């Protein structure tokens, strides 16, 4: 959770400095929900890949 928060703050700061992202409440809320959705998808994919790796290692060790 801390990782997501720090990444989101950095994303907002860089985006606002470059003029890409608005720093109003509506823009921050929209970007927060989009970033949270993307972050949760990435976490699911990483968890799935880690589980596949663990199963492959267990299968290899059992042979």
CHARMM-style PDB file with segment names, atoms N, HN, CA, C and O in Angstrom:
ATOM      1  N   UNK     1       0.823  -1.188   0.000  1.00  0.00      PROA
ATOM      2  CA  UNK     1       0.000   0.000   0.000  1.00  0.00      PROA
ATOM      3  C   UNK     1       0.869   1.254   0.000  1.00  0.00      PROA
ATOM      4  O   UNK     1       0.539   2.235  -0.666  1.00  0.00      PROA
ATOM      5  N   UNK     2       1.965   1.229   0.735  1.00  0.00      PROA
ATOM      6  HN  UNK     2       2.233   0.432   1.277  1.00  0.00      PROA
ATOM      7  CA  UNK     2       2.858   2.385   0.762  1.00  0.00      PROA
ATOM      8  C   UNK     2       3.471   2.595  -0.610  1.00  0.00      PROA
ATOM      9  O   UNK     2       3.648   3.727  -1.058  1.00  0.00      PROA
ATOM     10  N   UNK     3       3.794   1.488  -1.273  1.00  0.00      PROA
ATOM     11  HN  UNK     3       3.650   0.568  -0.909  1.00  0.00      PROA
ATOM     12  CA  UNK     3       4.368   1.577  -2.607  1.00  0.00      PROA
ATOM     13  C   UNK     3       3.395   2.253  -3.569  1.00  0.00      PROA
ATOM     14  O   UNK     3       3.798   3.113  -4.353  1.00  0.00      PROA
ATOM     15  N   UNK     4       2.122   1.873  -3.518  1.00  0.00      PROA
ATOM     16  HN  UNK     4       1.795   1.174  -2.882  1.00  0.00      PROA
ATOM     17  CA  UNK     4       1.121   2.492  -4.383  1.00  0.00      PROA
ATOM     18  C   UNK     4       0.995   3.985  -4.093  1.00  0.00      PROA
ATOM     19  O   UNK     4       0.942   4.796  -5.017  1.00  0.00      PROA
ATOM     20  N   UNK     5       0.947   4.344  -2.822  1.00  0.00      PROA
ATOM     21  HN  UNK     5       0.990   3.684  -2.072  1.00  0.00      PROA
ATOM     22  CA  UNK     5       0.802   5.748  -2.448  1.00  0.00      PROA
ATOM     23  C   UNK     5       1.955   6.598  -2.936  1.00  0.00      PROA
ATOM     24  O   UNK     5       1.745   7.684  -3.476  1.00  0.00      PROA
ATOM     25  N   UNK     6       3.169   6.115  -2.752  1.00  0.00      PROA
ATOM     26  HN  UNK     6       3.340   5.232  -2.313  1.00  0.00      PROA
ATOM     27  CA  UNK     6       4.333   6.893  -3.185  1.00  0.00      PROA
ATOM     28  C   UNK     6       4.404   6.975  -4.704  1.00  0.00      PROA
ATOM     29  O   UNK     6       4.786   8.011  -5.249  1.00  0.00      PROA
ATOM     30  N   UNK     7       4.039   5.891  -5.399  1.00  0.00      PROA
ATOM     31  HN  UNK     7       3.729   5.050  -4.957  1.00  0.00      PROA
ATOM     32  CA  UNK     7       4.027   5.929  -6.861  1.00  0.00      PROA
ATOM     33  C   UNK     7       2.955   6.886  -7.366  1.00  0.00      PROA
ATOM     34  O   UNK     7       3.179   7.615  -8.332  1.00  0.00      PROA
ATOM     35  N   UNK     8       1.803   6.888  -6.725  1.00  0.00      PROA
ATOM     36  HN  UNK     8       1.621   6.295  -5.941  1.00  0.00      PROA
ATOM     37  CA  UNK     8       0.724   7.772  -7.166  1.00  0.00      PROA
ATOM     38  C   UNK     8       1.088   9.234  -6.953  1.00  0.00      PROA
ATOM     39  O   UNK     8       0.833  10.072  -7.819  1.00  0.00      PROA
ATOM     40  N   UNK     9       1.678   9.541  -5.816  1.00  0.00      PROA
ATOM     41  HN  UNK     9       1.886   8.861  -5.113  1.00  0.00      PROA
ATOM     42  CA  UNK     9       2.092  10.925  -5.551  1.00  0.00      PROA
ATOM     43  C   UNK     9       3.148  11.375  -6.550  1.00  0.00      PROA
ATOM     44  O   UNK     9       3.085  12.491  -7.067  1.00  0.00      PROA
ATOM     45  N   UNK    10       4.123  10.505  -6.822  1.00  0.00      PROA
ATOM     46  HN  UNK    10       4.174   9.599  -6.402  1.00  0.00      PROA
ATOM     47  CA  UNK    10       5.153  10.840  -7.810  1.00  0.00      PROA
ATOM     48  C   UNK    10       4.521  11.037  -9.187  1.00  0.00      PROA
ATOM     49  O   UNK    10       4.888  11.964  -9.909  1.00  0.00      PROA
ATOM     50  N   UNK    11       3.578  10.178  -9.552  1.00  0.00      PROA
ATOM     51  HN  UNK    11       3.280   9.425  -8.965  1.00  0.00      PROA
ATOM     52  CA  UNK    11       2.868  10.295 -10.824  1.00  0.00      PROA
ATOM     53  C   UNK    11       2.133  11.628 -10.919  1.00  0.00      PROA
ATOM     54  O   UNK    11       2.188  12.296 -11.952  1.00  0.00      PROA
ATOM     55  N   UNK    12       1.448  12.016  -9.850  1.00  0.00      PROA
ATOM     56  HN  UNK    12       1.404  11.473  -9.011  1.00  0.00      PROA
ATOM     57  CA  UNK    12       0.731  13.290  -9.849  1.00  0.00      PROA
ATOM     58  C   UNK    12       1.680  14.478  -9.960  1.00  0.00      PROA
ATOM     59  O   UNK    12       1.425  15.414 -10.717  1.00  0.00      PROA
ATOM     60  N   UNK    13       2.767  14.436  -9.207  1.00  0.00      PROA
ATOM     61  HN  UNK    13       2.974  13.675  -8.592  1.00  0.00      PROA
ATOM     62  CA  UNK    13       3.714  15.558  -9.242  1.00  0.00      PROA
ATOM     63  C   UNK    13       4.355  15.717 -10.609  1.00  0.00      PROA
ATOM     64  O   UNK    13       4.439  16.827 -11.136  1.00  0.00      PROA
ATOM     65  N   UNK    14       4.807  14.612 -11.181  1.00  0.00      PROA
ATOM     66  HN  UNK    14       4.739  13.711 -10.753  1.00  0.00      PROA
ATOM     67  CA  UNK    14       5.442  14.681 -12.497  1.00  0.00      PROA
ATOM     68  C   UNK    14       4.422  15.109 -13.550  1.00  0.00      PROA
ATOM     69  O   UNK    14       4.711  15.942 -14.408  1.00  0.00      PROA
ATOM     70  N   UNK    15       3.228  14.530 -13.472  1.00  0.00      PROA
ATOM     71  HN  UNK    15       2.992  13.853 -12.775  1.00  0.00      PROA
ATOM     72  CA  UNK    15       2.186  14.893 -14.429  1.00  0.00      PROA
ATOM     73  C   UNK    15       1.771  16.343 -14.332  1.00  0.00      PROA
ATOM     74  O   UNK    15       1.506  16.984 -15.350  1.00  0.00      PROA
ATOM     75  N   UNK    16       1.712  16.869 -13.122  1.00  0.00      PROA
ATOM     76  HN  UNK    16       1.928  16.348 -12.296  1.00  0.00      PROA
ATOM     77  CA  UNK    16       1.321  18.272 -12.966  1.00  0.00      PROA
ATOM     78  C   UNK    16       2.446  19.213 -13.401  1.00  0.00      PROA
ATOM     79  O   UNK    16       2.186  20.277 -13.964  1.00  0.00      PROA
ATOM     80  N   UNK    17       3.691  18.820 -13.140  1.00  0.00      PROA
ATOM     81  HN  UNK    17       3.901  17.956 -12.683  1.00  0.00      PROA
ATOM     82  CA  UNK    17       4.809  19.655 -13.575  1.00  0.00      PROA
ATOM     83  C   UNK    17       4.908  19.716 -15.096  1.00  0.00      PROA
ATOM     84  O   UNK    17       5.287  20.745 -15.655  1.00  0.00      PROA
ATOM     85  N   UNK    18       4.570  18.622 -15.760  1.00  0.00      PROA
ATOM     86  HN  UNK    18       4.263  17.786 -15.306  1.00  0.00      PROA
ATOM     87  CA  UNK    18       4.603  18.596 -17.217  1.00  0.00      PROA
ATOM     88  C   UNK    18       3.339  19.166 -17.839  1.00  0.00      PROA
ATOM     89  O   UNK    18       3.264  19.339 -19.055  1.00  0.00      PROA
ATOM     90  N   UNK    19       2.341  19.460 -17.004  1.00  0.00      PROA
ATOM     91  HN  UNK    19       2.402  19.320 -16.016  1.00  0.00      PROA
ATOM     92  CA  UNK    19       1.097  20.030 -17.495  1.00  0.00      PROA
ATOM     93  C   UNK    19       0.143  19.003 -18.071  1.00  0.00      PROA
ATOM     94  O   UNK    19      -0.805  19.365 -18.769  1.00  0.00      PROA
ATOM     95  N   UNK    20       0.377  17.718 -17.792  1.00  0.00      PROA
ATOM     96  HN  UNK    20       1.147  17.424 -17.226  1.00  0.00      PROA
ATOM     97  CA  UNK    20      -0.461  16.658 -18.329  1.00  0.00      PROA
ATOM     98  C   UNK    20      -1.682  16.427 -17.448  1.00  0.00      PROA
ATOM     99  O   UNK    20      -2.780  16.202 -17.957  1.00  0.00      PROA
ATOM    100  N   UNK    21      -1.499  16.481 -16.138  1.00  0.00      PROA
ATOM    101  HN  UNK    21      -0.607  16.664 -15.724  1.00  0.00      PROA
ATOM    102  CA  UNK    21      -2.574  16.166 -15.201  1.00  0.00      PROA
ATOM    103  C   UNK    21      -3.032  17.415 -14.455  1.00  0.00      PROA
ATOM    104  O   UNK    21      -2.213  18.224 -14.019  1.00  0.00      PROA
ATOM    105  N   UNK    22      -4.345  17.563 -14.312  1.00  0.00      PROA
ATOM    106  HN  UNK    22      -5.011  16.906 -14.666  1.00  0.00      PROA
ATOM    107  CA  UNK    22      -4.847  18.685 -13.513  1.00  0.00      PROA
ATOM    108  C   UNK    22      -4.710  18.379 -12.021  1.00  0.00      PROA
ATOM    109  O   UNK    22      -4.783  17.221 -11.611  1.00  0.00      PROA
ATOM    110  N   UNK    23      -4.514  19.404 -11.227  1.00  0.00      PROA
ATOM    111  HN  UNK    23      -4.454  20.345 -11.560  1.00  0.00      PROA
ATOM    112  CA  UNK    23      -4.409  19.216  -9.786  1.00  0.00      PROA
ATOM    113  C   UNK    23      -5.664  19.690  -9.066  1.00  0.00      PROA
ATOM    114  O   UNK    23      -5.579  20.276  -7.987  1.00  0.00      PROA
ATOM    115  N   UNK    24      -6.818  19.440  -9.653  1.00  0.00      PROA
ATOM    116  HN  UNK    24      -6.887  18.964 -10.530  1.00  0.00      PROA
ATOM    117  CA  UNK    24      -8.055  19.727  -8.937  1.00  0.00      PROA
ATOM    118  C   UNK    24      -8.581  18.419  -8.339  1.00  0.00      PROA
ATOM    119  O   UNK    24      -8.089  17.343  -8.679  1.00  0.00      PROA
ATOM    120  N   UNK    25      -9.554  18.503  -7.473  1.00  0.00      PROA
ATOM    121  HN  UNK    25      -9.953  19.378  -7.197  1.00  0.00      PROA
ATOM    122  CA  UNK    25     -10.046  17.330  -6.747  1.00  0.00      PROA
ATOM    123  C   UNK    25     -10.629  16.297  -7.711  1.00  0.00      PROA
ATOM    124  O   UNK    25     -10.395  15.098  -7.558  1.00  0.00      PROA
ATOM    125  N   UNK    26     -11.378  16.759  -8.691  1.00  0.00      PROA
ATOM    126  HN  UNK    26     -11.568  17.733  -8.816  1.00  0.00      PROA
ATOM    127  CA  UNK    26     -11.990  15.825  -9.641  1.00  0.00      PROA
ATOM    128  C   UNK    26     -10.923  15.062 -10.428  1.00  0.00      PROA
ATOM    129  O   UNK    26     -11.020  13.845 -10.588  1.00  0.00      PROA
ATOM    130  N   UNK    27      -9.915  15.769 -10.914  1.00  0.00      PROA
ATOM    131  HN  UNK    27      -9.837  16.758 -10.784  1.00  0.00      PROA
ATOM    132  CA  UNK    27      -8.842  15.125 -11.668  1.00  0.00      PROA
ATOM    133  C   UNK    27      -8.052  14.143 -10.822  1.00  0.00      PROA
ATOM    134  O   UNK    27      -7.690  13.063 -11.289  1.00  0.00      PROA
ATOM    135  N   UNK    28      -7.786  14.517  -9.583  1.00  0.00      PROA
ATOM    136  HN  UNK    28      -8.081  15.395  -9.204  1.00  0.00      PROA
ATOM    137  CA  UNK    28      -7.046  13.622  -8.686  1.00  0.00      PROA
ATOM    138  C   UNK    28      -7.853  12.371  -8.390  1.00  0.00      PROA
ATOM    139  O   UNK    28      -7.299  11.273  -8.366  1.00  0.00      PROA
ATOM    140  N   UNK    29      -9.162  12.518  -8.164  1.00  0.00      PROA
ATOM    141  HN  UNK    29      -9.612  13.410  -8.184  1.00  0.00      PROA
ATOM    142  CA  UNK    29      -9.998  11.351  -7.874  1.00  0.00      PROA
ATOM    143  C   UNK    29     -10.080  10.411  -9.071  1.00  0.00      PROA
ATOM    144  O   UNK    29      -9.988   9.195  -8.910  1.00  0.00      PROA
ATOM    145  N   UNK    30     -10.252  10.961 -10.262  1.00  0.00      PROA
ATOM    146  HN  UNK    30     -10.327  11.949 -10.393  1.00  0.00      PROA
ATOM    147  CA  UNK    30     -10.304  10.128 -11.472  1.00  0.00      PROA
ATOM    148  C   UNK    30      -8.987   9.392 -11.655  1.00  0.00      PROA
ATOM    149  O   UNK    30      -8.976   8.188 -11.913  1.00  0.00      PROA
ATOM    150  N   UNK    31      -7.887  10.103 -11.524  1.00  0.00      PROA
ATOM    151  HN  UNK    31      -7.895  11.081 -11.315  1.00  0.00      PROA
ATOM    152  CA  UNK    31      -6.577   9.483 -11.680  1.00  0.00      PROA
ATOM    153  C   UNK    31      -6.305   8.453 -10.589  1.00  0.00      PROA
ATOM    154  O   UNK    31      -5.649   7.440 -10.835  1.00  0.00      PROA
ATOM    155  N   UNK    32      -6.808   8.711  -9.386  1.00  0.00      PROA
ATOM    156  HN  UNK    32      -7.341   9.533  -9.186  1.00  0.00      PROA
ATOM    157  CA  UNK    32      -6.639   7.754  -8.299  1.00  0.00      PROA
ATOM    158  C   UNK    32      -7.347   6.440  -8.617  1.00  0.00      PROA
ATOM    159  O   UNK    32      -6.767   5.369  -8.435  1.00  0.00      PROA
ATOM    160  N   UNK    33      -8.582   6.505  -9.086  1.00  0.00      PROA
ATOM    161  HN  UNK    33      -9.054   7.374  -9.234  1.00  0.00      PROA
ATOM    162  CA  UNK    33      -9.314   5.282  -9.413  1.00  0.00      PROA
ATOM    163  C   UNK    33      -8.684   4.549 -10.593  1.00  0.00      PROA
ATOM    164  O   UNK    33      -8.613   3.320 -10.595  1.00  0.00      PROA
ATOM    165  N   UNK    34      -8.226   5.298 -11.595  1.00  0.00      PROA
ATOM    166  HN  UNK    34      -8.284   6.296 -11.593  1.00  0.00      PROA
ATOM    167  CA  UNK    34      -7.556   4.656 -12.734  1.00  0.00      PROA
ATOM    168  C   UNK    34      -6.250   3.997 -12.298  1.00  0.00      PROA
ATOM    169  O   UNK    34      -5.951   2.872 -12.698  1.00  0.00      PROA
ATOM    170  N   UNK    35      -5.484   4.694 -11.485  1.00  0.00      PROA
ATOM    171  HN  UNK    35      -5.727   5.608 -11.159  1.00  0.00      PROA
ATOM    172  CA  UNK    35      -4.206   4.145 -11.020  1.00  0.00      PROA
ATOM    173  C   UNK    35      -4.431   2.941 -10.114  1.00  0.00      PROA
ATOM    174  O   UNK    35      -3.687   1.964 -10.185  1.00  0.00      PROA
ATOM    175  N   UNK    36      -5.455   3.004  -9.262  1.00  0.00      PROA
ATOM    176  HN  UNK    36      -6.060   3.798  -9.204  1.00  0.00      PROA
ATOM    177  CA  UNK    36      -5.738   1.874  -8.369  1.00  0.00      PROA
ATOM    178  C   UNK    36      -6.151   0.643  -9.173  1.00  0.00      PROA
ATOM    179  O   UNK    36      -5.732  -0.470  -8.856  1.00  0.00      PROA
ATOM    180  N   UNK    37      -6.961   0.829 -10.202  1.00  0.00      PROA
ATOM    181  HN  UNK    37      -7.301   1.734 -10.460  1.00  0.00      PROA
ATOM    182  CA  UNK    37      -7.359  -0.289 -11.059  1.00  0.00      PROA
ATOM    183  C   UNK    37      -6.174  -0.903 -11.776  1.00  0.00      PROA
ATOM    184  O   UNK    37      -6.035  -2.125 -11.824  1.00  0.00      PROA
ATOM    185  N   UNK    38      -5.321  -0.061 -12.332  1.00  0.00      PROA
ATOM    186  HN  UNK    38      -5.433   0.932 -12.293  1.00  0.00      PROA
ATOM    187  CA  UNK    38      -4.127  -0.553 -13.012  1.00  0.00      PROA
ATOM    188  C   UNK    38      -3.190  -1.260 -12.043  1.00  0.00      PROA
ATOM    189  O   UNK    38      -2.634  -2.309 -12.368  1.00  0.00      PROA
ATOM    190  N   UNK    39      -3.014  -0.697 -10.868  1.00  0.00      PROA
ATOM    191  HN  UNK    39      -3.466   0.155 -10.604  1.00  0.00      PROA
ATOM    192  CA  UNK    39      -2.149  -1.292  -9.849  1.00  0.00      PROA
ATOM    193  C   UNK    39      -2.675  -2.659  -9.418  1.00  0.00      PROA
ATOM    194  O   UNK    39      -1.900  -3.603  -9.266  1.00  0.00      PROA
ATOM    195  N   UNK    40      -3.982  -2.768  -9.221  1.00  0.00      PROA
ATOM    196  HN  UNK    40      -4.612  -2.002  -9.345  1.00  0.00      PROA
ATOM    197  CA  UNK    40      -4.549  -4.055  -8.796  1.00  0.00      PROA
ATOM    198  C   UNK    40      -4.411  -5.103  -9.890  1.00  0.00      PROA
ATOM    199  O   UNK    40      -4.185  -6.274  -9.586  1.00  0.00      PROA
ATOM    200  N   UNK    41      -4.542  -4.709 -11.168  1.00  0.00      PROA
ATOM    201  HN  UNK    41      -4.725  -3.757 -11.414  1.00  0.00      PROA
ATOM    202  CA  UNK    41      -4.334  -5.656 -12.258  1.00  0.00      PROA
ATOM    203  C   UNK    41      -2.894  -6.141 -12.312  1.00  0.00      PROA
ATOM    204  O   UNK    41      -2.640  -7.327 -12.526  1.00  0.00      PROA
ATOM    205  N   UNK    42      -1.958  -5.232 -12.119  1.00  0.00      PROA
ATOM    206  HN  UNK    42      -2.164  -4.269 -11.945  1.00  0.00      PROA
ATOM    207  CA  UNK    42      -0.540  -5.610 -12.124  1.00  0.00      PROA
ATOM    208  C   UNK    42      -0.234  -6.560 -10.976  1.00  0.00      PROA
ATOM    209  O   UNK    42       0.517  -7.520 -11.148  1.00  0.00      PROA
ATOM    210  N   UNK    43      -0.805  -6.305  -9.815  1.00  0.00      PROA
ATOM    211  HN  UNK    43      -1.416  -5.525  -9.675  1.00  0.00      PROA
ATOM    212  CA  UNK    43      -0.600  -7.187  -8.661  1.00  0.00      PROA
ATOM    213  C   UNK    43      -1.149  -8.581  -8.948  1.00  0.00      PROA
ATOM    214  O   UNK    43      -0.510  -9.578  -8.609  1.00  0.00      PROA
ATOM    215  N   UNK    44      -2.326  -8.662  -9.568  1.00  0.00      PROA
ATOM    216  HN  UNK    44      -2.844  -7.853  -9.843  1.00  0.00      PROA
ATOM    217  CA  UNK    44      -2.905  -9.972  -9.902  1.00  0.00      PROA
ATOM    218  C   UNK    44      -2.019 -10.734 -10.872  1.00  0.00      PROA
ATOM    219  O   UNK    44      -1.794 -11.933 -10.705  1.00  0.00      PROA
ATOM    220  N   UNK    45      -1.516 -10.039 -11.887  1.00  0.00      PROA
ATOM    221  HN  UNK    45      -1.699  -9.065 -12.022  1.00  0.00      PROA
ATOM    222  CA  UNK    45      -0.653 -10.697 -12.874  1.00  0.00      PROA
ATOM    223  C   UNK    45       0.630 -11.183 -12.209  1.00  0.00      PROA
ATOM    224  O   UNK    45       1.064 -12.308 -12.456  1.00  0.00      PROA
ATOM    225  N   UNK    46       1.237 -10.356 -11.374  1.00  0.00      PROA
ATOM    226  HN  UNK    46       0.885  -9.442 -11.173  1.00  0.00      PROA
ATOM    227  CA  UNK    46       2.462 -10.769 -10.673  1.00  0.00      PROA
ATOM    228  C   UNK    46       2.199 -11.964  -9.763  1.00  0.00      PROA
ATOM    229  O   UNK    46       3.013 -12.885  -9.705  1.00  0.00      PROA
ATOM    230  N   UNK    47       1.081 -11.960  -9.060  1.00  0.00      PROA
ATOM    231  HN  UNK    47       0.419 -11.211  -9.108  1.00  0.00      PROA
ATOM    232  CA  UNK    47       0.743 -13.072  -8.168  1.00  0.00      PROA
ATOM    233  C   UNK    47       0.547 -14.354  -8.975  1.00  0.00      PROA
ATOM    234  O   UNK    47       0.998 -15.426  -8.569  1.00  0.00      PROA
ATOM    235  N   UNK    48      -0.126 -14.238 -10.115  1.00  0.00      PROA
ATOM    236  HN  UNK    48      -0.492 -13.368 -10.444  1.00  0.00      PROA
ATOM    237  CA  UNK    48      -0.349 -15.402 -10.967  1.00  0.00      PROA
ATOM    238  C   UNK    48       0.984 -15.948 -11.490  1.00  0.00      PROA
ATOM    239  O   UNK    48       1.202 -17.160 -11.480  1.00  0.00      PROA
ATOM    240  N   UNK    49       1.871 -15.066 -11.943  1.00  0.00      PROA
ATOM    241  HN  UNK    49       1.694 -14.081 -11.951  1.00  0.00      PROA
ATOM    242  CA  UNK    49       3.172 -15.500 -12.440  1.00  0.00      PROA
ATOM    243  C   UNK    49       4.013 -16.125 -11.333  1.00  0.00      PROA
ATOM    244  O   UNK    49       4.720 -17.105 -11.568  1.00  0.00      PROA
ATOM    245  N   UNK    50       3.940 -15.571 -10.142  1.00  0.00      PROA
ATOM    246  HN  UNK    50       3.365 -14.775  -9.951  1.00  0.00      PROA
ATOM    247  CA  UNK    50       4.686 -16.125  -9.012  1.00  0.00      PROA
ATOM    248  C   UNK    50       4.155 -17.505  -8.640  1.00  0.00      PROA
ATOM    249  O   UNK    50       4.933 -18.404  -8.322  1.00  0.00      PROA
ATOM    250  N   UNK    51       2.834 -17.678  -8.678  1.00  0.00      PROA
ATOM    251  HN  UNK    51       2.201 -16.948  -8.936  1.00  0.00      PROA
ATOM    252  CA  UNK    51       2.252 -18.990  -8.403  1.00  0.00      PROA
ATOM    253  C   UNK    51       2.669 -20.011  -9.454  1.00  0.00      PROA
ATOM    254  O   UNK    51       2.969 -21.156  -9.118  1.00  0.00      PROA
ATOM    255  N   UNK    52       2.691 -19.605 -10.730  1.00  0.00      PROA
ATOM    256  HN  UNK    52       2.447 -18.675 -11.003  1.00  0.00      PROA
ATOM    257  CA  UNK    52       3.147 -20.513 -11.779  1.00  0.00      PROA
ATOM    258  C   UNK    52       4.598 -20.910 -11.561  1.00  0.00      PROA
ATOM    259  O   UNK    52       4.953 -22.075 -11.740  1.00  0.00      PROA
ATOM    260  N   UNK    53       5.434 -19.967 -11.182  1.00  0.00      PROA
ATOM    261  HN  UNK    53       5.146 -19.020 -11.037  1.00  0.00      PROA
ATOM    262  CA  UNK    53       6.836 -20.252 -10.920  1.00  0.00      PROA
ATOM    263  C   UNK    53       6.987 -21.194  -9.739  1.00  0.00      PROA
ATOM    264  O   UNK    53       7.787 -22.128  -9.788  1.00  0.00      PROA
ATOM    265  N   UNK    54       6.223 -20.957  -8.678  1.00  0.00      PROA
ATOM    266  HN  UNK    54       5.573 -20.198  -8.639  1.00  0.00      PROA
ATOM    267  CA  UNK    54       6.297 -21.825  -7.501  1.00  0.00      PROA
ATOM    268  C   UNK    54       5.853 -23.245  -7.842  1.00  0.00      PROA
ATOM    269  O   UNK    54       6.460 -24.208  -7.375  1.00  0.00      PROA
ATOM    270  N   UNK    55       4.806 -23.386  -8.645  1.00  0.00      PROA
ATOM    271  HN  UNK    55       4.312 -22.603  -9.024  1.00  0.00      PROA
ATOM    272  CA  UNK    55       4.366 -24.717  -9.052  1.00  0.00      PROA
ATOM    273  C   UNK    55       5.416 -25.423  -9.904  1.00  0.00      PROA
ATOM    274  O   UNK    55       5.637 -26.625  -9.757  1.00  0.00      PROA
ATOM    275  N   UNK    56       6.058 -24.676 -10.789  1.00  0.00      PROA
ATOM    276  HN  UNK    56       5.879 -23.699 -10.908  1.00  0.00      PROA
ATOM    277  CA  UNK    56       7.103 -25.270 -11.624  1.00  0.00      PROA
ATOM    278  C   UNK    56       8.295 -25.708 -10.774  1.00  0.00      PROA
ATOM    279  O   UNK    56       8.871 -26.769 -11.013  1.00  0.00      PROA
ATOM    280  N   UNK    57       8.661 -24.906  -9.797  1.00  0.00      PROA
ATOM    281  HN  UNK    57       8.193 -24.043  -9.603  1.00  0.00      PROA
ATOM    282  CA  UNK    57       9.776 -25.265  -8.914  1.00  0.00      PROA
ATOM    283  C   UNK    57       9.422 -26.496  -8.094  1.00  0.00      PROA
ATOM    284  O   UNK    57      10.239 -27.407  -7.958  1.00  0.00      PROA
ATOM    285  N   UNK    58       8.219 -26.532  -7.550  1.00  0.00      PROA
ATOM    286  HN  UNK    58       7.555 -25.792  -7.661  1.00  0.00      PROA
ATOM    287  CA  UNK    58       7.782 -27.690  -6.756  1.00  0.00      PROA
ATOM    288  C   UNK    58       7.748 -28.957  -7.609  1.00  0.00      PROA
ATOM    289  O   UNK    58       8.148 -30.030  -7.155  1.00  0.00      PROA
ATOM    290  N   UNK    59       7.270 -28.826  -8.839  1.00  0.00      PROA
ATOM    291  HN  UNK    59       6.945 -27.955  -9.207  1.00  0.00      PROA
ATOM    292  CA  UNK    59       7.225 -29.989  -9.734  1.00  0.00      PROA
ATOM    293  C   UNK    59       8.628 -30.471 -10.048  1.00  0.00      PROA
ATOM    294  O   UNK    59       8.888 -31.674 -10.074  1.00  0.00      PROA
ATOM    295  N   UNK    60       9.525 -29.537 -10.285  1.00  0.00      PROA
ATOM    296  HN  UNK    60       9.313 -28.559 -10.263  1.00  0.00      PROA
ATOM    297  CA  UNK    60      10.925 -29.886 -10.600  1.00  0.00      PROA
ATOM    298  C   UNK    60      11.593 -30.550  -9.390  1.00  0.00      PROA
ATOM    299  O   UNK    60      12.346 -31.509  -9.558  1.00  0.00      PROA
ATOM    300  N   UNK    61      11.334 -30.061  -8.192  1.00  0.00      PROA
ATOM    301  HN  UNK    61      10.722 -29.282  -8.055  1.00  0.00      PROA
ATOM    302  CA  UNK    61      11.952 -30.619  -6.991  1.00  0.00      PROA
ATOM    303  C   UNK    61      11.387 -32.000  -6.648  1.00  0.00      PROA
ATOM    304  O   UNK    61      12.088 -32.831  -6.070  1.00  0.00      PROA
ATOM    305  N   UNK    62      10.118 -32.247  -7.005  1.00  0.00      PROA
ATOM    306  HN  UNK    62       9.549 -31.572  -7.475  1.00  0.00      PROA
ATOM    307  CA  UNK    62       9.527 -33.532  -6.670  1.00  0.00      PROA
ATOM    308  C   UNK    62       9.985 -34.648  -7.605  1.00  0.00      PROA
ATOM    309  O   UNK    62       9.832 -35.823  -7.275  1.00  0.00      PROA
ATOM    310  N   UNK    63      10.542 -34.306  -8.759  1.00  0.00      PROA
ATOM    311  HN  UNK    63      10.667 -33.351  -9.028  1.00  0.00      PROA
ATOM    312  CA  UNK    63      11.029 -35.343  -9.699  1.00  0.00      PROA
ATOM    313  C   UNK    63      12.339 -35.883  -9.314  1.00  0.00      PROA
ATOM    314  OT1 UNK    63      12.873 -36.755 -10.000  1.00  0.00      PROA
TER     315      UNK     63
END
